[in-house]
Amino acid sequence: MAGDELKDFLTKKRVLKAQLTKFKEKIDFEKINKSEGDLIVDKCKELKKKFEDVFDAIYNACDETVIDSYVGEQESILENIDEIYLTVVRKFKTSNCSSSKTEVRDSVKLPKLSLPTFTGNINEWITFKDLFNAAVNNNSSLSDPQHLTYLKLSLKYEAFKIIQSIPVSDSNYKIAWNLLEERYSNKREQVFALIKRLMSLQQIQSESTAALLNLVDNINEIIRSFSSLDILKQNVENFSDTLILYIIL
């Protein structure tokens, strides 16, 4: 099913690229008048939105190992649209010029960053949030549209669907981030997820050092997650030892 969806999205992308090529070939920048220029600007906005939507869908459907290749292709296409857009805007220097800078800014080639991935597993939210803050949110050289673009690239499946329909713009990044915070920073839900994960740990069936160490590592990881939520007020180390003995016995 996922493969069929990806195939459909890639077909839509090819159709859009063909439309963009024909659109650009028909433009004579030296002869266009103001009315024609306005139509070209509107068409650029329309194409840009369609490409953003189809690439968002591709990112959600494709394997993580090939995302970078699609990111590079998207950047090239959007830069092509921006070139048309800015050529027309500069030609007429209308009062809309200042607003165009905001609309085009988020399509400027993105710096390559090592992005964490979040699929919607609430157990992984805290780690993802810390990594994303370090790589993106705390980077003062990035604009909010760039923040939102990186956020969409980092999300998959359930998490991506939460913000999938939010357009990339100056004002929408905080909206998108707050939606994720409301969904995944809910302490009650996080505690329930940790308890469920804890109770689903398999008991050791044979005397195996590797199995015991793996169990200890998993329990300690869960305990650290509880600790980060300020759930445990007692000594975490003692609680961890007690819990390990309880599960083993």
SULFEN-V418016 format. One line per field, one symbol per residue. phi: phi as a letter, one per 40 degrees, with the letter a starting at -180 (. if undefined). A space follows every 10 residues. Layout:
phi = ???
This chain:
phi = .cccccdccc cccccccccc ccdccccbcc bccccccccc cccccccccc cccccdccdc bccdcbddcc ccccdccccc ccccdccccc cbfccccccc ccccdcccdc ccbcbcbbbh ccccccccdc cccccbcccc ccccccdccc cccccbfdcc ccbdccccad cccccccccc cccbcccccc cdcccccccc cccccacbcc cccccccccc cccccdcccg cccccccccc ccccccccc
